[in-house]
Amino acid sequence: METIKIAWRNLWRNKRRTLITSASVFFAIFLALLMRAFQLGSYDLMVYNIVHAYSGYFQVHASGYWDDKIINNSFEFTPELQQAIAELPGVDGYASRLESFALGSFGMQTKGIMVNGIVPAEEELLTGLQKKLVKGNYLVPDDEGALVSQKLAKYLKITVGDTLVLIGQGFHGMSAAGIFPVRGIVHFPSPELDNRMVYLSLPTSQALFSAENRLTSLALNVSDTKEYERVARHLKERLNTEEYEVMTWKEMMPDVVQQIQADNASGLIMLAILYMIVGFGIFGTILMMFSERTREFGMMIAIGMQKLKLIRIVVTELFMIGLLGVIAGIVAAIPLLYYFYLHPIPLTGEIAETTIQMGFEPIMPVAWESSYFIGQSLTVIIIMLVVMILPIVKLGRLTVINALRK
């Protein structure tokens, strides 16, 4: 306690030096928090858009379906499977789907499309499909009509009230053909989805493909987005892996994971450069401080203070300076980050258009979680501990005669 009191008093003997050193730590933690918050926020938004656009946090398929996406690799939605999902803690709903390819036609126009049989209420909860409706009406249970994506509708020159013809191959080689009135037009930000999607109600698609009570996938949502891998692992343990496969969005989209990892690595490099610059700044300040106080240290040793106690005082001073800077940086960053968390920065111009074409919202979101506050604070404190090595070594080698000559 005595060491802390002495160190605290020493700090304010030279306020300018203390404030300059603390300011360097302050700007380091402040800028690092801003950089990291925006970076992690962009990843969270990317994952959210991917998950809620189509995939869910994880999916259940028949074993081997993901490597060979044909309707023959569908599975029966048995009561046992329903019960296993219903009893799984952490699941916040699911979307049942029967997906297959077909040839869509209207008038003289034809195109290969993806037919997606859905339960309208389930799909709305997971992906917000009804919010993407730009014309017409949403599907109702057992609806015998279809929803068509906007660019596909434009290509086929089809609109609400027209009749879409679908021709394809059903379960176990059965022929699949039908005509479906267009109930509505939906728009997807992703051009890939907007060019090829047709939605039918699940019973209608099962009848079209002669696949009664069969599904190609169950897309599941979770109540805690940080725990989806644990929930998926628990479901995998409950199911027969020879019959079913459980895949998270990361396993289904490894290219997105690699993109995030590459961007994260570049962000960490930028943070490392920032910390390196700040570290050298702090190091230079400490060298200046030691040089100015060398005579003072010599006199304290000469009147009987032990070197070990002097080292403890100096280390405590430096630690306090770092702690002051860290606390000030966090206090300054919290209101700013929280504001941008509630009110993300909107993107405009070409950047916004590019972002929309990629299927993402045109905003710069901020992540709001304790992990990066703790991580950046610990990093700055570690830097302070590293730069303390020099004064400790110098004090250990300090001789009274040489110190008093300065």
N, C-alpha and C positions, 0 to 999 in steps of 0.2 A: 504493500500500500504506500509506503514511504517513497519507493522508486517511482510509482505512478505520479505522486504529488510533485516530486522534483522535476520529472520529465514534463509534466503539464506546465509548470512555471517556466521552464526553459524555453518551451515553444513560443511563449508570448514575450520573451525578452527581445526577440527579433521578429516582430509581426510580419514584416515584409517578406522575409525569407520563408517563414512558415506558410504564408498565403500563396506565394509563388509556387512552392512545391505542391501544396494541396490543390492549387488550380490546375496543375498539369494532370494530377490524378483525376480531378473532377471532369475535365474535358475528355479524358480517356474513357472513363466509365459512361459518361453521357453519350458520346458519339457511338461507342460500342453498343450500348443498349438500343439506340435508334436504328443502327444498321441491322442488328440481329432481330429486332422486333419486326421490321418491315420484311426482312428476308424470310423469317419463319411464317409470317402472316401470308406471304405469297404462296408458300408451300401448302399451308392449311387451306387456302382458297382453291388451289389447284386440285387437291385431294377431294375437297367437298364437292366441287363441280363435277369431277370424274365420277365420284360415288353416287351423287344424286342425279346425274344426267342419265345413268344407265346401270352401272355395274352393281351397286350396293357395296357394303363393306366386305362381304364375302358371299360366295355362291355355293350351292349344292348342285352337282351334276351326276349323271350316271358315270361310272368309272370309264375313263377313256374318251369322254365326250369332248373335252377341251382340245384334244389332239386331232379329233375327227368329228367336226360339228355337223353331223347328219341326224335326221330325225329318227333313224333306227337306233341311235345311241341315246334315246330318251328313257325316262324311268317312270314307273307308276307311283303316283302320290298316295301311298298307302296310309292307313290310320296309324301304323307304327311310326312312320316318318313324321307325320303330323304331331304325334304325341311327343316324340323326341325333341322337336323344335319348340313345342308349347311349354315343355318343362325346362327348357334351357334358360338359365338366368342371364339377363343382359340383352336379350333379343327384343327389339322394338319394332316388330312387324316384318313382313316379308312380301315379296311380289312373285306370284306364280306365273311362269311363262312357258309357252310352246313356240319355239322359233324355227323357221325354216325358210329356204329360198324358193321363189316362184317367179313366173313371168307375169308381169302386170300389163294390162292392155286397156286402151280406151280409143275408140275410133281407129285411126291408122297408126297410132303411136304404141310402141311396146318397149318394155325395159325390165331387166332383171332387178328384183327387189327383195327386201327382207320382210317377211311376214311375221308379225309378233303377236301371238295370242296372249291376252292379258285379262286379269280381273281389274276392271276400271278403278275401283276404290283402292285396291292395294297399290296399283301403279301410281295413283295420285299421291298417296302418302309417301312413297319412296322417292319418286322422281319429279313430282309436281307436273305430270303430263297435262292435266287440265289447264294449268296456267299457261301452257305453250299454245293453247288453242287461239288461232287468229281469225277463224271463220267457222260458222256452223255450230254444232252442238257436240258435247262430249258423249262418249259411249255410256250405255247403261248395261247392267247385268243381262246376259243372254241376248245382247244386241246383235242383229244380223247385218249391221252396216259396218263401215270401215272409217278409220281416220287415216289421212294421207299427209305425208310431210310436204311442206310448201314447195320446195324446189322440184320434187318429184311430180307434184300436181301441175306445176308450170310446164314441165317437160311433156307430160302426158296430155296437157291441155284439158284437164279435168277439174271440175269444181263441185261444190256441195249440191247434192241432188242428182248428179250423174251416176252412172253405174260402172264400177271397176270390175274387170274380168281378171281372175287369177287362175293360172294353170301351172301345175307342178307335180311333184311326186310325193305320195304320202307314205305312211308307215308300212314297212315291209313291201315296198314296191307298188302299193295301191295308187291308182290315179287320183289326182287332186285337182278339181276344177270347180269353179263357182263364180257367181256374179254377186256383187255387194254394192248397195247404194252408199255413196260417200256422205257420211254424217258431218264431217268437219275437216278442217285443214289445220295442221299443227306446224309450228316453226321451231327448228333447232338451231342454236348458234353454230354448232359444228356442221360444216358443209357436207362431211361424210355421212352423217345421220340424215341431214335434210334432203339428201339426194336419193334416199332409197327406202325409207321406213313406211310401212303400212301396218296399222294396228287393227286387230279384230278382237272381239270378246273371246275369252278362253274357250267356252263351249263351241262357239262358231268355228274357231281355228281347229279344235280337236275333231270336229265333224268334217271339216275340209280335208284334213290330212289323215283321216281314219285312225286317229290316235286317242281313243276314248280314255279319259282319266290319266293321260300321260303328259309329262312335262319335260322340257329340255333343261330348265334351270329354275332354281329358287334363289332369288336375290334377297339377301337379308340385311336389315338395318340394325343398329345397336343403340342402346340408350347412352352409353359412355363411349365416345369415339376413340378414346385412348386405349380401350380394352378390347377392340374388335379381334385382335389376334388371339387373345386368351379365350374369348367366346368361341371363335372358329376352332381352336384346338380342342376345346371341351366337346363340341359337336362331333368333331372327327373321331374322338374317343368313343362316342356313343353309337356311331354308325359302322356298318360293315364296309371296310375299305375296298373289298373286292367288288362290291355292288355300287358304292357311291364314292365320289371325290368331293372334298371340301377345299375350296381355293379362295384365298383372300385377294383383294384387288391388286396387291403387290405381285402376287404370283401370276395373276392374269395379265398384268400390264408391266412387265419388267422394264420396258423402254422408258416409261414414265418415272419409275424408281431410279433408273440410271441418270435420267435428266436432272432429277432433284438432287441426287448425290453429287453430280458434277457441279451443279450450281452452288450447292452447299460448300463444296471444297473450295471454290473460288472465293466465296464469302469469307470463309475461315482464313484464307490467305490474306485477304484485305484486312481482316481484324488483326492478324499476326503482324502485318506491316505497321498498322496503327499502334499496336502495343510496343513494337520494337522502337518506334520513334519516341513514344512517351517514356519508355524504359530508359533510353539514352538521355532524355531530358531530365528525368528524375536522378539518374546516375550523376549527371553533370552538376545538378543542384546539390547533391549530397557531397560531392568532391569539394565544391566551393564552401559548403558549410564546415566540412572537416578542416579545410585549410584555414578558414577564419577563426576556428576555435581551437587550433592546435595548442597555442599558448595557454588557453584556459584549461585544456585537458592536462597539460604538463603541470600547471600550478595545483590542480586538484589532486594529482598523484603525489606531488611533492609534500602536500600538507597531510598526507596519510590515507587518501581514498584508495581502496583496492581497485586494480584494473578491472576485475570481474564485475564489480558493482558499477563502475563507470560504463562498461560495455552494456550492462543491463539498462542503464538510464538512457544511453544513446539509442539503443535498439527500441526501447519503449517510445522515445520521442518520434522516431521514424515511423513506427507502427501507427502511432496516433495521427501523424500527418496523413498517412495513407488512408486511415479509417475516416478521417474528416472529409477527405476528397471523395471517397466512395459513397459515404452517406449523403453528402451534398449533391453528387451526381445522380444518385437514385431519386432523391427528393425532387430534383429539378426535372427528371425524365418522366416520373410517374404521371403527373397531370397531363403532360403533352401526349404521352403514349395512350393514356386512357381516352383522351379526347379523340385521337385518330382511330382508336379501337371502336368507339361509338359512331364516329363520322369518317369513314375511310375516304382517302383522297381520290376523287374521280379522275379518270384519264380522259383525254380529249384528242381530237385530230386523228392522225394516222395510227398512233399507238393504240388508241381505243378501238379503231376498226380492226387492226390486226388481232388484238386481244379477243374481240367478239368472234372473229373468224376461227380462232382456236377453240372456241367454245367456253370462254371464261368471261366473267363479269369485268367490265372496264373500270376497275378500281384498284387502289393500292391499300390493301388491308394491313392491319397490325395484329400480331399475335399477343394475347394477354395471358401470360402464364408465369408462374414463379420461377420456373427452371432457368430461363435465360438471365433473370435478375441475379439469381444465386451463382450461376456459372460465370458471368462476367465479373461479379464482385470478387469471387475467389481467384479469378485470373489476375486481377489487378493486385490483390493482396500478395499473391505468389511472386509477382514481379517485384513488389516492395521488399519481400523477404530475400529475394535473390540479390538485389542491389545493396542490401544491408551487409553482405559478406565483406565488401571492401572496408567499410569503417571498422568492422570487428577485427579484421586482420591488421589494419593500421594501428588501432588502439592496442592490440596485443603486442605489436613490435615497438610501440612508442617508448622513447627514453626521455627522461625528465630534462636532461641537459639540452638535447637537440630541440625539444619542444619549447623551452624557455628562451632560446636564442631567436625564435621567430617573433 
